[in-house]
Amino acid sequence: MPPRRCRGPCSPRSRPSGPSSCSSVLSWCSSKACGCGGTIKPTARCGRKNSSISPMKNNHTLRRIALIGTGIVGAVIMGYGMLVVLYSHEMTTIPVHHLLHGGMAVGAGMLAMALAASLPPRNRERSGWSIPAALAPVAGLLLMWPSKYAYLMDHPWLHLLDHLGIALCSLLAVFAAQAYVRGLGWPMLVLLVGMDAAAAGGFGVSPGNREALCSQPTIAATENTVASPGQVTPLHMLGKQLSQNLGCTACHRIGGIKGVGPTWKNLAGYPQKLADGTTVVADYPFLKKAILYPEQVHLEGFPPNAMPNSYRAMLSGPQHADEAELKAIISYINTLSDRSSPASQPPAPAASGK
């Protein structure tokens, strides 16, 4: 393009300042308000502008790549947390299961932050997003309700849907927080993971690997074992391990202090007062009924239906015909009582026919 000559009286103040486009340079050169008597090549100013825009474009491209990468990594982590229940369907410990939920929250949060980056810039809060930002974490906690764990473990596809719901609640919570106030998404993600970490080792149902537990000595292997004072037989040790894995000790203390449920110290063999005023001795049938059908046993001084009924599916039924784990737990309860008797202890296995 040939150089253009400015026309008109020359005045330095009339020259435009700041970055200009090619069209503005041509307009300035042809303006009658400025005539410097010289020539200006538009390409000089255009080249200067292009050199300042190029780094900005590069930064924008790198930012988009980082956001896409964050979203992909988050989606993979979230997907793993959901699909793991299909190909590795074993009841894990309480910490592992809740930390798995925390991992899904991390993945969902990363994906949510990547999606929230596409929101248009604004100078004020989107108050409408405050409602889902507050309700989504609560919904996620409800989906982790401990009493339904055993049922979900027996139904993998329902467990998958449950994990999908938890992941979506985490995604919505982080996205809504970021949409409500830019920068609030990361604190929300930290809050979600913190809740899962706090739940680890707390309440929940996690009996552990059934095959590993059942491979230990059972009643048949210990029927002739005599426990010396202060010594626990292998069967009782199995019951102690099961009670810890199942989370029983979260509500039933063994030191004589009342918790959410009655203490196991001096429970077996002692009379127990029911809410209707009657008194029943805690023998084996009573202990078995209290564990498998807690809704039918309401002790005085304790809230009704506080104990989940999920233990019935985990300790009895077709898959637990021998009720070995149930008997082991009751055996352990008997070791904590000074009134333990054959009436409160699990029955010995029937002798084989001669």
VEXDREN-2710 file (C-alpha; in Angstrom, 1 decimal):
% VEXDREN-2710
k/r/px/py/pz
1/MET/0.0/0.0/0.0
2/PRO/1.5/3.4/-1.0
3/PRO/2.2/5.9/1.8
4/ARG/-0.5/8.5/2.5
5/ARG/0.3/12.1/3.1
6/CYS/-1.5/14.0/5.8
7/ARG/-3.2/17.2/4.8
8/GLY/-4.2/20.3/6.6
9/PRO/-2.5/22.3/9.4
10/CYS/-0.1/20.3/11.5
11/SER/-0.9/20.0/15.2
12/PRO/0.8/17.4/17.4
13/ARG/-2.1/17.4/19.8
14/SER/-4.5/16.4/17.0
15/ARG/-2.7/13.1/16.4
16/PRO/-4.5/10.1/18.0
17/SER/-2.8/8.4/20.9
18/GLY/-2.9/4.8/22.1
19/PRO/-3.2/1.7/20.0
20/SER/-5.1/2.0/16.7
21/SER/-6.2/-0.2/13.9
22/CYS/-5.2/0.1/10.3
23/SER/-8.5/1.8/9.5
24/SER/-7.9/4.4/12.2
25/VAL/-4.5/5.1/10.9
26/LEU/-5.8/5.8/7.3
27/SER/-8.6/7.9/8.8
28/TRP/-6.0/9.9/10.7
29/CYS/-3.8/10.3/7.7
30/SER/-6.6/11.6/5.5
31/SER/-8.1/13.9/8.2
32/LYS/-8.0/17.6/7.4
33/ALA/-7.5/18.4/11.0
34/CYS/-3.9/17.1/10.9
35/GLY/-1.3/17.9/8.3
36/CYS/2.2/17.2/9.4
37/GLY/3.6/17.5/5.9
38/GLY/5.1/14.0/6.1
39/THR/4.0/10.5/5.2
40/ILE/2.9/7.6/7.4
41/LYS/3.0/4.0/6.4
42/PRO/-0.1/2.2/7.8
43/THR/1.8/-1.0/8.0
44/ALA/4.1/0.3/10.6
45/ARG/1.4/1.0/13.1
46/CYS/-0.4/-2.2/12.1
47/GLY/2.7/-4.3/12.7
48/ARG/3.0/-2.7/16.2
49/LYS/-0.5/-3.6/17.0
50/ASN/-0.2/-7.2/15.8
51/SER/2.9/-7.8/17.9
52/SER/0.9/-6.7/21.1
53/ILE/-2.1/-9.0/20.3
54/SER/-0.1/-12.2/19.5
55/PRO/1.0/-12.9/23.1
56/MET/-2.6/-12.3/24.3
57/LYS/-3.9/-14.9/21.8
58/ASN/-1.2/-17.4/22.9
59/ASN/-2.2/-16.9/26.6
60/HIS/-5.9/-17.4/25.7
61/THR/-5.1/-20.6/23.8
62/LEU/-3.0/-22.0/26.6
63/ARG/-5.7/-21.2/29.1
64/ARG/-8.3/-23.1/27.0
65/ILE/-6.0/-26.1/26.7
66/ALA/-5.5/-26.1/30.5
67/LEU/-9.2/-25.9/31.1
68/ILE/-10.0/-28.7/28.7
69/GLY/-7.3/-30.8/30.3
70/THR/-8.7/-30.2/33.7
71/GLY/-12.1/-31.1/32.6
72/ILE/-10.9/-34.4/31.0
73/VAL/-8.9/-35.4/34.0
74/GLY/-11.9/-34.6/36.3
75/ALA/-14.3/-36.6/34.1
76/VAL/-11.9/-39.6/34.2
77/ILE/-11.6/-39.5/38.0
78/MET/-15.4/-39.1/38.4
79/GLY/-16.1/-41.9/36.0
80/TYR/-13.7/-44.3/37.7
81/GLY/-15.4/-43.6/41.1
82/MET/-18.7/-44.5/39.5
83/LEU/-17.7/-47.6/37.5
84/VAL/-15.5/-49.2/40.1
85/VAL/-18.6/-50.6/41.9
86/LEU/-19.3/-52.7/38.8
87/TYR/-16.0/-54.6/38.4
88/SER/-14.8/-54.5/42.0
89/HIS/-17.9/-55.1/44.0
90/GLU/-16.7/-55.9/47.4
91/MET/-17.7/-54.3/50.7
92/THR/-14.7/-52.2/51.7
93/THR/-13.8/-50.5/54.9
94/ILE/-15.6/-47.3/55.9
95/PRO/-12.6/-45.0/55.2
96/VAL/-12.0/-46.5/51.8
97/HIS/-15.7/-46.2/50.7
98/HIS/-16.0/-42.6/51.9
99/LEU/-12.6/-41.6/50.5
100/LEU/-13.9/-43.0/47.2
101/HIS/-16.7/-40.5/47.4
102/GLY/-14.1/-37.8/48.1
103/GLY/-12.2/-38.8/44.9
104/MET/-15.4/-38.6/42.9
105/ALA/-16.0/-35.1/44.4
106/VAL/-12.5/-34.0/43.3
107/GLY/-13.1/-35.2/39.7
108/ALA/-16.6/-33.7/39.6
109/GLY/-15.2/-30.4/41.0
110/MET/-12.4/-30.2/38.4
111/LEU/-15.0/-30.8/35.6
112/ALA/-17.3/-28.2/37.1
113/MET/-14.6/-25.6/37.2
114/ALA/-13.7/-26.2/33.6
115/LEU/-17.3/-25.9/32.6
116/ALA/-17.8/-22.8/34.7
117/ALA/-14.9/-21.0/32.9
118/SER/-17.3/-20.7/29.9
119/LEU/-19.7/-18.5/31.8
120/PRO/-19.8/-14.9/30.5
121/PRO/-18.0/-12.3/32.6
122/ARG/-20.2/-10.3/34.8
123/ASN/-19.8/-7.6/37.4
124/ARG/-22.5/-8.8/39.9
125/GLU/-23.4/-12.0/41.6
126/ARG/-25.9/-14.5/40.1
127/SER/-28.0/-14.9/43.1
128/GLY/-30.1/-17.6/41.5
129/TRP/-27.2/-20.0/41.8
130/SER/-27.0/-19.7/45.6
131/ILE/-29.9/-22.1/46.0
132/PRO/-28.4/-25.1/44.2
133/ALA/-25.0/-24.3/45.7
134/ALA/-26.6/-24.8/49.1
135/LEU/-28.9/-27.7/48.4
136/ALA/-26.6/-29.9/46.2
137/PRO/-24.1/-30.8/49.1
138/VAL/-27.1/-31.8/51.3
139/ALA/-28.5/-34.0/48.6
140/GLY/-25.1/-35.7/48.2
141/LEU/-24.9/-36.5/51.9
142/LEU/-28.4/-38.0/51.8
143/LEU/-27.3/-40.3/48.9
144/MET/-24.5/-41.6/51.2
145/TRP/-27.0/-42.7/53.9
146/PRO/-25.4/-45.6/55.7
147/SER/-28.4/-47.8/56.2
148/LYS/-28.7/-48.5/52.4
149/TYR/-25.1/-49.5/51.8
150/ALA/-25.7/-53.3/52.2
151/TYR/-28.6/-53.2/49.8
152/LEU/-26.6/-51.3/47.2
153/MET/-23.7/-53.6/47.5
154/ASP/-26.0/-56.5/46.5
155/HIS/-27.3/-54.5/43.5
156/PRO/-24.4/-53.1/41.5
157/TRP/-26.4/-51.1/39.0
158/LEU/-28.3/-49.3/41.7
159/HIS/-25.0/-48.6/43.4
160/LEU/-23.7/-47.2/40.2
161/LEU/-26.8/-44.9/40.0
162/ASP/-26.2/-43.9/43.6
163/HIS/-22.5/-42.9/42.8
164/LEU/-23.7/-41.1/39.7
165/GLY/-26.1/-39.1/41.9
166/ILE/-23.3/-38.3/44.4
167/ALA/-21.0/-37.2/41.5
168/LEU/-23.7/-35.0/39.9
169/CYS/-24.4/-33.3/43.3
170/SER/-20.7/-32.5/43.7
171/LEU/-20.5/-31.2/40.1
172/LEU/-23.6/-29.0/40.6
173/ALA/-22.4/-27.7/44.0
174/VAL/-19.1/-26.6/42.6
175/PHE/-20.5/-25.2/39.4
176/ALA/-23.3/-23.3/41.2
177/ALA/-20.8/-21.8/43.7
178/GLN/-18.6/-20.6/40.9
179/ALA/-21.5/-19.2/39.0
180/TYR/-22.8/-17.5/42.2
181/VAL/-19.5/-15.8/43.1
182/ARG/-16.5/-16.3/40.8
183/GLY/-13.7/-17.9/42.8
184/LEU/-16.1/-19.6/45.3
185/GLY/-16.0/-22.9/43.4
186/TRP/-12.6/-24.0/44.8
187/PRO/-13.7/-23.5/48.5
188/MET/-16.8/-25.4/47.8
189/LEU/-14.8/-28.3/46.4
190/VAL/-12.6/-28.3/49.5
191/LEU/-15.7/-28.4/51.6
192/LEU/-17.1/-31.4/49.8
193/VAL/-13.9/-33.4/50.1
194/GLY/-13.6/-32.4/53.7
195/MET/-17.0/-33.8/54.4
196/ASP/-16.1/-37.1/52.8
197/ALA/-12.9/-37.2/54.7
198/ALA/-14.7/-36.5/58.0
199/ALA/-17.2/-39.3/57.2
200/ALA/-14.3/-41.8/56.7
201/GLY/-14.1/-43.9/59.8
202/GLY/-17.3/-42.5/61.2
203/PHE/-20.8/-43.8/60.3
204/GLY/-21.5/-46.3/57.5
205/VAL/-21.6/-50.0/56.7
206/SER/-18.5/-51.8/55.5
207/PRO/-18.2/-55.4/56.4
208/GLY/-15.0/-56.0/54.5
209/ASN/-14.1/-58.9/52.3
210/ARG/-16.5/-61.7/53.2
211/GLU/-14.3/-64.4/51.8
212/ALA/-11.4/-63.2/53.9
213/LEU/-13.5/-63.1/57.1
214/CYS/-15.1/-66.4/56.5
215/SER/-11.7/-68.1/55.9
216/GLN/-10.9/-67.5/59.6
217/PRO/-12.0/-70.1/62.2
218/THR/-15.7/-70.4/62.7
219/ILE/-17.8/-72.2/65.3
220/ALA/-17.1/-75.6/63.9
221/ALA/-13.4/-75.0/64.1
222/THR/-13.5/-73.6/67.7
223/GLU/-16.2/-75.7/69.4
224/ASN/-13.6/-77.6/71.3
225/THR/-11.6/-74.5/72.1
226/VAL/-11.7/-73.5/75.8
227/ALA/-11.1/-69.9/76.6
228/SER/-8.9/-69.3/79.6
229/PRO/-9.6/-66.2/81.8
230/GLY/-8.9/-63.0/79.9
231/GLN/-8.3/-64.9/76.6
232/VAL/-10.4/-64.5/73.6
233/THR/-11.0/-67.5/71.3
234/PRO/-10.5/-67.1/67.5
235/LEU/-14.3/-67.0/67.1
236/HIS/-14.6/-64.1/69.5
237/MET/-11.8/-62.3/67.7
238/LEU/-13.7/-62.7/64.5
239/GLY/-16.7/-61.2/66.1
240/LYS/-14.6/-58.3/67.4
241/GLN/-13.2/-57.7/63.9
242/LEU/-16.6/-57.8/62.3
243/SER/-18.1/-55.4/64.8
244/GLN/-15.4/-52.9/64.0
245/ASN/-15.7/-53.3/60.3
246/LEU/-19.5/-53.0/60.4
247/GLY/-19.3/-49.8/62.4
248/CYS/-21.1/-51.3/65.4
249/THR/-18.8/-49.6/67.9
250/ALA/-19.9/-46.2/66.6
251/CYS/-23.2/-46.6/68.5
252/HIS/-22.5/-49.4/70.9
253/ARG/-19.6/-48.8/73.3
254/ILE/-17.9/-51.5/75.2
255/GLY/-16.8/-49.6/78.3
256/GLY/-20.2/-49.3/80.0
257/ILE/-21.0/-45.8/78.8
258/LYS/-24.3/-45.3/77.0
259/GLY/-24.1/-44.2/73.4
260/VAL/-26.6/-44.0/70.6
261/GLY/-27.4/-47.6/71.4
262/PRO/-27.0/-49.6/74.6
263/THR/-23.5/-50.5/75.8
264/TRP/-22.3/-54.0/75.1
265/LYS/-20.7/-54.3/78.5
266/ASN/-22.8/-56.5/80.7
267/LEU/-25.5/-56.7/78.0
268/ALA/-25.6/-60.5/77.5
269/GLY/-27.5/-62.3/80.2
270/TYR/-28.8/-59.2/81.9
271/PRO/-32.5/-58.1/82.0
272/GLN/-33.3/-55.3/79.5
273/LYS/-36.3/-53.1/80.0
274/LEU/-38.4/-52.4/76.9
275/ALA/-40.2/-49.2/76.0
276/ASP/-43.6/-50.9/76.7
277/GLY/-42.5/-51.6/80.3
278/THR/-41.8/-55.3/80.0
279/THR/-38.4/-56.8/80.9
280/VAL/-36.6/-59.4/78.8
281/VAL/-33.3/-61.2/79.5
282/ALA/-30.7/-60.6/76.8
283/ASP/-30.3/-64.2/75.8
284/TYR/-29.2/-65.5/72.4
285/PRO/-32.7/-65.2/70.7
286/PHE/-33.0/-61.6/72.0
287/LEU/-29.6/-60.6/70.8
288/LYS/-30.2/-62.1/67.4
289/LYS/-33.5/-60.4/67.0
290/ALA/-32.1/-57.1/68.2
291/ILE/-29.4/-57.3/65.5
292/LEU/-31.4/-58.6/62.6
293/TYR/-34.8/-57.0/63.4
294/PRO/-34.0/-53.8/65.4
295/GLU/-37.3/-52.3/64.5
296/GLN/-39.0/-55.0/66.6
297/VAL/-36.8/-54.3/69.7
298/HIS/-37.3/-50.9/71.4
299/LEU/-35.4/-50.5/74.6
300/GLU/-36.4/-47.9/77.1
301/GLY/-34.3/-44.8/77.0
302/PHE/-33.2/-45.2/73.4
303/PRO/-34.8/-43.7/70.2
304/PRO/-36.8/-46.1/68.1
305/ASN/-35.5/-47.2/64.7
306/ALA/-32.0/-45.7/65.4
307/MET/-30.3/-48.9/64.3
308/PRO/-30.4/-49.6/60.6
309/ASN/-32.0/-52.9/59.5
310/SER/-29.4/-53.5/56.8
311/TYR/-27.5/-56.0/58.9
312/ARG/-30.3/-58.6/58.2
313/ALA/-29.1/-58.8/54.6
314/MET/-25.5/-58.9/55.6
315/LEU/-25.6/-61.5/58.3
316/SER/-28.5/-63.8/57.4
317/GLY/-30.4/-65.0/54.4
318/PRO/-29.5/-67.4/51.6
319/GLN/-26.0/-66.1/51.3
320/HIS/-25.4/-66.4/55.0
321/ALA/-27.2/-69.6/55.8
322/ASP/-24.9/-70.6/58.6
323/GLU/-25.1/-67.2/60.2
324/ALA/-21.4/-67.6/61.1
325/GLU/-20.7/-63.9/61.3
326/LEU/-23.8/-63.2/63.4
327/LYS/-22.8/-65.9/65.8
328/ALA/-19.3/-64.5/66.0
329/ILE/-20.6/-61.0/66.9
330/ILE/-22.9/-62.4/69.6
331/SER/-20.0/-64.5/70.9
332/TYR/-17.9/-61.3/71.2
333/ILE/-20.8/-59.6/73.0
334/ASN/-20.8/-62.4/75.5
335/THR/-17.1/-61.9/76.3
336/LEU/-18.0/-58.4/77.5
337/SER/-20.5/-59.6/80.1
338/ASP/-20.0/-61.3/83.5
339/ARG/-23.4/-63.0/83.2
340/SER/-22.6/-64.8/80.0
341/SER/-24.2/-68.3/79.9
342/PRO/-25.1/-71.0/77.4
343/ALA/-28.5/-69.3/77.1
344/SER/-26.9/-66.1/75.8
345/GLN/-24.2/-67.7/73.7
346/PRO/-24.6/-69.0/70.2
347/PRO/-25.7/-72.6/69.9
348/ALA/-23.0/-75.1/69.2
349/PRO/-23.1/-76.7/65.7
350/ALA/-25.2/-79.9/65.5
351/ALA/-23.1/-83.0/65.7
352/SER/-22.7/-84.9/62.5
353/GLY/-24.6/-88.1/62.1
354/LYS/-22.8/-91.3/63.0
END
